[in-house]
Amino acid sequence: MSSCAVLATDGATFDATLTNPTPRGEIGTRGTFGPWQADDPSQTPVRGEYTFKSANLDTIKGIGGTLSSVGTYSGVLEGIDDLRENES
């Protein structure tokens, strides 16, 4: 499930749940996207927080266990340049 709300000057807020394929796990994220950079969309800012739950490392040969992570991110669509993990 995801949702998005448009803000007049700051862009949009979002809330989404994704499934990571390898290692398989659930990612929850919410944050802000924009304002849209029409001249260079890759430079549109994005920032938010995430949780990565119960990633099954057994799906990767030679590794086992479960990974979980909580943190924040910021940057532009072209690349997230600030990723901060709060716990792992």
TANOR-V515144 format. One line per field, one symbol per residue. phi: phi as a letter, one per 30 degrees, with the letter a starting at -180 (. if undefined). psi: psi as a letter, one per 30 degrees, with the letter a starting at -180 (. if undefined). burial: # if it has 9 or more other C-alpha atoms within 8 Angstrom, else .. A space follows every 10 residues. Layout:
phi: ???
psi: ???
burial: ???
This chain:
phi: .bbbbdcecc jbcbbbbbcd dbddacccba lbbjdeceda edcddbalbb bcchdddddc eibbjbcbbb abbalbedad cbcbcdab
psi: kllkkkkefg bllljlklkk ejkklkkkkk akjalkiefi ffgkkklall kjkhjjfffj kfklakkkkk alllblefkk fjkjkel.
burial: .........# #######..# ..######## #######... #.######## ########## ...#.##### #######..# ..#.#...
